[in-house]
């Protein structure tokens, strides 16, 4: 097992700097998820840890060893790719054991490790099949098993669920999380899907433009986002953002509707951005004081209902009770849970506390 320490890491492609200077410490046996939009640097960072990309500045340590110039095969890591990368002419058993054969591992030890991994991943019935006879989810389990048999210090997952349908994504996601709890190995998982990040990680690294925006537990990044980018990226549906003015302890919407200023934001005044999650907005009874809006779209989900409305050319969404009787065109009044809302700077998006 091993911790990972990254100090002042810089990565460039020609004249473009994709990671300007990054510091990160991942604890031993921790499951960390790198999440962010396309082009944020998450896969590049994973490939640097794997040794597949050179470093242009800074230091990378796996355990106590500086590995800047260490070849990938010598880093004692295992990587699972999104395209499985299985040998089509080999059986599942041979695919899983091939890496060990190349290391001249005794045959009985290879068999023991393959059987153990196959049992954990529930792929024993497929050991004598070839990849073309497997479903996408089964192929991904084989790729995971091939990594497991090596007993590496670190597991790296590069968007391994992106080629699976929604149902399989959920199943394999649960298996990877259970696997991390069983193996107790350091794991880094890259995804653009914030739901995967929230449900799997011990801690989440939110990246944008090669910079760490926030590094914390799923609860921390959800409940106490560091800035407007994190607040908008984490959560589904996304957080709503309203332009507001703060004056004498009162927060006013663009139409003048007043709301009390959250206690944790006392002392702020002037223009700001109010962030409210859909579940922290309530449809109030007729005549109540609140924000009056006209419903644009209604999405019944069974467990709840999403109510969309438009203001100033932007679309917003509230999460309501499943038995709410409302139709597009109706006017409703919304209340906000201000103690669970956030204020952000209009200049740099930093959270105001």
Secondary structure, DSSP 4 states (H G I P E B T S, - for coil): ---EEEEEEEEEETTEEEEEEEEEEE-TT-EEEEE-STTSSHHHHHHHHHTSS--SEEEEEETTEE-TT--GGGS-EEEE-TT----TTSBHHHHHHHHHHHTT--HHHHHHHHHHHHHHHT-GGGTTSBGGGS-HHHHHHHHHHHHHTT--SEEEEESTTTTS-HHHHHHHHHHHHHHHHHH--EEEEEES-HHHHHHH-SEEEEEETTEEEEEE-HHHHHHS-SBHHHHHHSSSSPPEEEEEEEETTEEE-TT--EEEPPGGGTT--EEEEEEE-GGGEEEEPTT-SSEEEEEEEEEE-SS-EEEEEEETTEEEEEEE-TT----TT-EEEEEE-GGG-EEE-TTT-BEE-
